[in-house]
Amino acid sequence: MALNVCVTVDMEQDCPPYLDTWRGVEQGAPIALELLHEEGIPATFFLTGELARRFPATVRAILEAGHEVGGHGDTHRRFDRMDTEAARAEIRKSTATLRAFCPVESFRAPNQQLPEEYLPLLDEEGYRLDSSAARYKVPRGRVCRAGSLLRVPASVTSSALRLPAWLRDALLARLRDPVVLFVHPWEFVDLTRERLRYDCRFRTGEPARRSLQETIRFFKRRDASFGRMRDLPAVRGLRV
Ligand SMILES: [Zn+2]
């Protein structure tokens, strides 16, 4: 059976908490959209509510290109640093903002940190899929159900795609189905001279765009099937 690959794009302000600019949305998102168009693959964009309110035209451009929009909290504050009521308010506000554009059923928490006890909050808001977990943080993390939610972990951290090709490809070859890749649009903006943690800034700009393109082509050579997260066979199975 073909390997399922989801390209996902987490969208918020540039590299929080270090920067509070939006160059990723303004300059990086068009580069990501162009690349996905060139490669002819659909993706899932996890957006904060704040971003959708500031940049409604970007949300529309994502949808018009046939991609999925998922929730990513409202302000990109970390869920593991809030109480239940604050977490509920973050999810509720961002979901209402995004659903003014389209149906929303997939979620990823900022920094991939979602305490287990907050999973019912996603259920309350009608989410079907959560991609907050990370295989590279929890060894052998795999797809599992949590009530009516399907949890599909991200496979590899975004900066790993920017590693030298031989190292990156060795890492990619070890990923298991479904492969969930993620990038941020600010990675496609040259941030190499910004005061950031090294893994946030190294090989940003054109090298990051090329790395994503090479990664997509790596999986194309393996006859992978590319889809939005909501189209994963396991998610479609949930709806039957
Ligand atoms: Zn994020």
Boltz pocket constraint, residues with backbone or C-beta under 6 A from the ligand:
constraints:
  - pocket:
      binder: B
      contacts: [[A, 10], [A, 11], [A, 12], [A, 72], [A, 76], [A, 109], [A, 110], [A, 111]]
      max_distance: 6.0
